[in-house]
């Protein structure tokens, strides 16, 4: 959410970066002189310098001594994007967990280069300030407060969350918020609130494996909807499915979808909400990456367009502030009572010290500053990883161009088996997330997901060289 | 668990209290002179004085100026105990939540005298020391540690828990422990690990309503097993049910069962485990009250006798140390992988700062000292509440004699409707837990559960007078 605006030089860097991305500034081209930009954009020369420095740090341009700035060659060796997915259309029983678990277990070793990780680097989080807030929470939590506010969650935290949504333009009050043990619990509670065993639920393909696991756990059946790597879920396909099957719920990610990074445009989000409202089908919206956008525009979730209380919004602080604290939240729409009851039946409440610490942190007002730094780091790491891939991978490889989050989705040549790439990479101390875990029917056999949430060190660069070599050798 | 032994005078007080409970020292009788006891028990006179003081504080005896100590009249106006429950024996679909929730909601108001509460008073917990441990955890938790030890839980905490079980005589290693968001999550995970929708599960009647809710949530069917208020689940009835129905799991509480307070004798625990092993039926053992025993003997759980990995043991720190932290654990026996996977699918992990804080607290070694103080407080409150009930309630009322925990289970004359008592009490600012919420078929219409986990203040005493009056008026 944009509560604190991006600084002037960051806005400028964004504007100029867009020219490079569009191809209006070609690789090797000289960047406009500082005084020209300064005059055109009504900013001081030092602001232009700062913008150029930022773009340099992101690997987009390079300064040459005494001759100005030039667009990097690598910035534009653009690999193609994968096309929309076309998952098999029939209903499926879900039986995925064993496969996913065995792969996730392999990825857990801390010695391994974490290209397969689901988290960004913990070094991106504001630990010093968070510790201050936990210390303050520690002073605040009284014996009685610990037993008292069990059900919907800490009042102050719910107010802070509501306030952030409000500031972003959504109409949310503290009473609309239920605190959960991370977004994952929220998603599971929402799913259970609106389904019974045997029901059919629409999920994305490729999509987050936790959705598949949740369906399996609750004995639900799945229908997989294709995903466009830029715009997300295919609404035409969804419309067909809604006409054909009795769909009990949808579970979608509208902002920086995992794994493809798709950002559903605002108009399409509205259309999605209206379509589901006509069919009276709840939407479970997983929005954990929405704060991690590139550039300077926060994108509102589909929940924004929800007039019937049918959208169950789930998010958390685990990807942006405090992994391990396990604090997330749900805006459950009309299903609030049911969600709260399910929570009361299963985990009762989220850990109180963690809730109070995050409430304190939010209240101190530095969350947006932290998020801005984190976004800049992620976008820079994105640029660097894309460049490395362009350099070290065979040119047949296709790569998504996400506008946020920290995942790249790579399509390898068709005959290359991602599970074999996964095995060979792991043998060399590198993890990745192979495509088949993102689909119930083990599709996407020649896709892999890479995490650019870690600083682009030599170790990461070397891992990409190795990975490119593994793929090349399989051609 | 008895890691730190009770002090000498506490042991002596226990021995002498037993004489009163047995009736060998009658109400009004003079207690043996200090020098006699001192000689008989080979302790110093001051130890005897300390023991008498303790017994006085518990309301068992009273000092008279210059003439020694006398057994209190009230200590022996003993009310009858309720007899074994006889729940209807057929299988049931479970549909209880709405009813239970509406009653629990009524009980939540902090202004209300909390005789209906499920928690002991938070004032019984060692908040100052716990704050020290959370502060220390705050220093210890590093960015990487927060993401690293997600799956089974904090290593140090698992080791501390295993060590406590070991010290109590059980063979448990850190690898056998999975940390959960309180015992409630553990119980739910265990239940789901061994059942599929439609399966039949044996539960206690009367029994903890969370078991009923869990069954309902997972679309399971229930068969209710009678409970003896002293010895717990009726094994003959269970044997019949195991022969007749295909039981997929049992969910029982063997120590200080909620609501009746039954303590299953060791031999019976062993028999239970062997019986279930013959039928290959897993036992989910809810053991959250086992540390809250009266006297000085920790009772091992049924898990102690588990040779086949069929017992899934669940406990927590929520009733004994840190409510609101939401930290519990499971010893899942042979179902460890499944339980861990379900956890990974639903809440991922318990809050890391809370886990590390409790590990630190346990390591500092004052848990047993705290537990001992808490047990003494609870036993004293028990004595005081039983006396008040004997004084202020009609003599037809029957009361359990628990040997631990903090619940009394009262049987009112048959025609008295506990739900009406509940309504009338609530109108006077007093909560209680009416019998029907402890059974799927709303049995126990003339039973109520009272919580003696709060200091026996004038307010509590007055509430019992009022409650006794409400019951008397309905005779």
HADDOCK unambig.tbl for C-alpha pairs under 7 A between the chains (distance, minus, plus):
assign (segid A and resid 122 and name CA) (segid B and resid 143 and name CA) 5.07 0.50 0.50
assign (segid A and resid 122 and name CA) (segid B and resid 144 and name CA) 5.92 0.50 0.50
assign (segid A and resid 123 and name CA) (segid B and resid 143 and name CA) 6.29 0.50 0.50
assign (segid A and resid 127 and name CA) (segid B and resid 143 and name CA) 6.81 0.50 0.50
assign (segid A and resid 131 and name CA) (segid B and resid 138 and name CA) 6.07 0.50 0.50
assign (segid A and resid 134 and name CA) (segid B and resid 138 and name CA) 6.94 0.50 0.50
assign (segid A and resid 135 and name CA) (segid B and resid 135 and name CA) 6.26 0.50 0.50
assign (segid A and resid 138 and name CA) (segid B and resid 131 and name CA) 6.09 0.50 0.50
assign (segid A and resid 138 and name CA) (segid B and resid 134 and name CA) 6.94 0.50 0.50
assign (segid A and resid 143 and name CA) (segid B and resid 122 and name CA) 5.09 0.50 0.50
assign (segid A and resid 143 and name CA) (segid B and resid 123 and name CA) 6.32 0.50 0.50
assign (segid A and resid 143 and name CA) (segid B and resid 127 and name CA) 6.82 0.50 0.50
assign (segid A and resid 144 and name CA) (segid B and resid 122 and name CA) 5.94 0.50 0.50
assign (segid A and resid 146 and name CA) (segid B and resid 323 and name CA) 6.18 0.50 0.50
assign (segid A and resid 146 and name CA) (segid B and resid 324 and name CA) 4.73 0.50 0.50
assign (segid A and resid 147 and name CA) (segid B and resid 323 and name CA) 6.19 0.50 0.50
assign (segid A and resid 147 and name CA) (segid B and resid 324 and name CA) 5.94 0.50 0.50
assign (segid A and resid 181 and name CA) (segid B and resid 347 and name CA) 5.95 0.50 0.50
assign (segid A and resid 182 and name CA) (segid B and resid 347 and name CA) 6.79 0.50 0.50
assign (segid A and resid 184 and name CA) (segid B and resid 346 and name CA) 5.93 0.50 0.50
assign (segid A and resid 184 and name CA) (segid B and resid 347 and name CA) 5.89 0.50 0.50
assign (segid A and resid 185 and name CA) (segid B and resid 346 and name CA) 5.24 0.50 0.50
assign (segid A and resid 185 and name CA) (segid B and resid 347 and name CA) 5.01 0.50 0.50
assign (segid A and resid 188 and name CA) (segid B and resid 346 and name CA) 6.34 0.50 0.50
assign (segid A and resid 210 and name CA) (segid B and resid 345 and name CA) 6.36 0.50 0.50
assign (segid A and resid 213 and name CA) (segid B and resid 345 and name CA) 6.40 0.50 0.50
assign (segid A and resid 214 and name CA) (segid B and resid 345 and name CA) 6.65 0.50 0.50
assign (segid A and resid 323 and name CA) (segid B and resid 146 and name CA) 6.15 0.50 0.50
assign (segid A and resid 323 and name CA) (segid B and resid 147 and name CA) 6.20 0.50 0.50
assign (segid A and resid 324 and name CA) (segid B and resid 146 and name CA) 4.74 0.50 0.50
assign (segid A and resid 324 and name CA) (segid B and resid 147 and name CA) 5.96 0.50 0.50
assign (segid A and resid 324 and name CA) (segid B and resid 351 and name CA) 5.73 0.50 0.50
assign (segid A and resid 324 and name CA) (segid B and resid 352 and name CA) 5.15 0.50 0.50
assign (segid A and resid 325 and name CA) (segid B and resid 351 and name CA) 4.68 0.50 0.50
assign (segid A and resid 325 and name CA) (segid B and resid 352 and name CA) 5.70 0.50 0.50
assign (segid A and resid 325 and name CA) (segid B and resid 353 and name CA) 6.80 0.50 0.50
assign (segid A and resid 326 and name CA) (segid B and resid 350 and name CA) 6.84 0.50 0.50
assign (segid A and resid 326 and name CA) (segid B and resid 351 and name CA) 5.30 0.50 0.50
assign (segid A and resid 345 and name CA) (segid B and resid 210 and name CA) 6.38 0.50 0.50
assign (segid A and resid 345 and name CA) (segid B and resid 213 and name CA) 6.40 0.50 0.50
assign (segid A and resid 345 and name CA) (segid B and resid 214 and name CA) 6.67 0.50 0.50
assign (segid A and resid 346 and name CA) (segid B and resid 184 and name CA) 5.93 0.50 0.50
assign (segid A and resid 346 and name CA) (segid B and resid 185 and name CA) 5.24 0.50 0.50
assign (segid A and resid 346 and name CA) (segid B and resid 188 and name CA) 6.34 0.50 0.50
assign (segid A and resid 347 and name CA) (segid B and resid 181 and name CA) 5.94 0.50 0.50
assign (segid A and resid 347 and name CA) (segid B and resid 182 and name CA) 6.78 0.50 0.50
assign (segid A and resid 347 and name CA) (segid B and resid 184 and name CA) 5.89 0.50 0.50
assign (segid A and resid 347 and name CA) (segid B and resid 185 and name CA) 5.01 0.50 0.50
assign (segid A and resid 350 and name CA) (segid B and resid 326 and name CA) 6.83 0.50 0.50
assign (segid A and resid 351 and name CA) (segid B and resid 324 and name CA) 5.74 0.50 0.50
assign (segid A and resid 351 and name CA) (segid B and resid 325 and name CA) 4.68 0.50 0.50
assign (segid A and resid 351 and name CA) (segid B and resid 326 and name CA) 5.28 0.50 0.50
assign (segid A and resid 351 and name CA) (segid B and resid 351 and name CA) 6.14 0.50 0.50
assign (segid A and resid 352 and name CA) (segid B and resid 324 and name CA) 5.16 0.50 0.50
assign (segid A and resid 352 and name CA) (segid B and resid 325 and name CA) 5.71 0.50 0.50
assign (segid A and resid 353 and name CA) (segid B and resid 325 and name CA) 6.80 0.50 0.50
